Every structure is written in C-alpha cells, then in structure tokens.
C-alpha cells in the first residue's frame, strides 16, 4: 500500500539543508502538508507505525493538511476494478479509524480531482527522460517486471504534480524516500525559472520511526504482498491472529532479548514493535524484557500490539458497513481539494500559454 513515495535513496543530514525534519518546530502560518496513500486495502502494522501515526500528529501541528488516496498511482499495476473500489473505501475507513479528522484535514480520492493529471502533463514536458530513468522507482520495478509501463516510468512526475498542485510546503517522508521529493523540488524550480514564480519548493518532514520488518524475513520490510501471510500484521487482524503471527516470528537461537539490528534482526524487530506500540523507548522495552526468553517476550509484544490495534480494528469494521458515509466524506474532500487545485492549475495554464 503505502507509501506515497516508495523508493530507496541515500540521505545526508549535514549537507542537504532543505530536507530537514520540522516535526518539532512551530510551522509557519502558510505551511501546507501533503501526503498520499495507495489504495491497497486495509493498512498493515508497518504502514501504521511508519506513516499513519505520524499523519495523525501532523493534522494537529500544521494549519493546512491534505491526505490523498492516490488511486491514479495504483493502476501502474493491474487492478481488479471492483476490488479497487472496495480498497479505496477500506483505506478511507482505516484512516478515519486511526484518528484522521476530516474536519482538520482534506481527505480525498486523487482521481476525482482531474487537475492532478493535467499538471502532471505540464510537468512531464519539463522533465527529461534520463532524469526519470535513474530514479530507483523505475530501476527497481522495471527490473522485477523485465519491462515497465509508461505510467510506471512517469509515476514520479505525477507525485510531483500531486505535491505542487496544492503549493505544498512540507511532505512527510522516510530517509529512503527523498529522491522523488527532490524531483518535485527540481520541477518547481524549472517551472518557476521558465514561467515565473508559482510553486514553493517542498521540504521533507523526516520521520524518525524505525521501519517495521517482516515477521518471517526481518531483512525485508513488512509488506502486504509478502507470500507468507504470517509475516504481516494487518490492522484488522483478530487478537488470536496477532498472537499467532508474533509467536511464529523468526528470531534466533539465543534466548535473551537484546537489541542489535545487525546481528539479531528478528528479535530487534520485535523490540521495535513493542516499543512503538507501547509508546516507550527501546531501552525501556529492553528493561521490561529483562529476565524473559524470546518466547515469553513474544507474549508481551502481542499484548502491546493487541491493545493498540483493537479499538482501531473495531472502528474500521464499524465504518466499513456504512459505504454511503465514506463516499460522502470523500466527495466533500474532493470539493475542498478542487477549491485549492483549480486556481493553481488555472494560473499554471496561463503561465504556459494555454489561456
């Protein structure tokens, strides 16, 4: 599912001054946050800890926040239409259940705001093919598929359009997601230099959350596409399912609970999950685990996960039943998003010479 930006890139905190974490600084009154989530159904634990928990915090820190269900991005891979429709509503229900407040943010479905696609075309005409060819998104996915679609190739340009269309100033990302945001910054500069100042250069809001790994292969990120269903905890898993998956999580032959991601990735992943779900530090998690073997510790981790996810699961199930309510919220979000997007696109069209 997640994330809006899904590539790996190197990052240097000292030299790249524009890509700084502003989560704990008071934002300027004109600040605007944008992020997106792909409609792949109910999110998993890694999505929640890596992005959604942060999204909830941001809605209380910034004066203007937009979260988009980016269904245009999702069709770079084949989709069953009926399943896609259901997934869009499942994601909407999940966001609301996690605490996203449609009174504080604009929550909308990307394809319902046609300005995204038109701005993408304008920006695409300012983007060179070599620039896209060297982005990790294309390299990774095209290699897996032997060849990729035009949509996959231009995916980062649409991401840039998503961000710039609302004159977004900040985008929440992980350290491995910076390179596509740099493309949005570059395109803002190129457009501004060619046609006059219009788009601010968006900055990164860097998340300090450690990545949640697969329960069966702790060298890889937790993923909904993992062929081993016990490797991924989804937000609608029952308490029994959660306990089973954690009980079957890969560890090692050392019984003591320690934190060493390099040499003990499986146990360390459990410590990360425990600390994040119990809202404690890694050090405190290790103190709680003192005297336990890994088997007993898995029970403690399960309790923390079940306690946090149970109310979210119950709310998702309640919201899923009322499709009309979810569709109505997304319709309201669409109108609010278009109120912001339409004048920006109109100005871009004028600058380019369309009108």
Buried (B, 14 or more C-beta within 10 A) or exposed (E): BBBBBBBBBEBEEEEEEEBEBBBEEEBEEEBBBBBBBBBBBBBBBBBBBBBBBBBBEBBEBBEBBBBBBBBBBBEBEEBEEEEBBBBBBBBBBBBBBBBBEBEBBBBBBBBBBEBBEBBBEBBBEBBEEEBBEEBBBBBBBBEEEEEBBEEBBBBBBBBBBBBBBBBBBBBBBBBBBBBBBBBBBBBBEBBBEEBEEBBBBBBBBBBEBBBBBBBBBBEEBBBBEBEEEBBBBBBBBEBEBBBBBBBEBBBEEEEEBEBEBEEBBBBBBBBBBBBBBBEBEBEEBBEBBEEBEBEEBBEBBBBBBBEBBEEBBEBBEEBBEEBEBBBEBBEBBBEBBBEBBBEBBEBBBEBBEEE
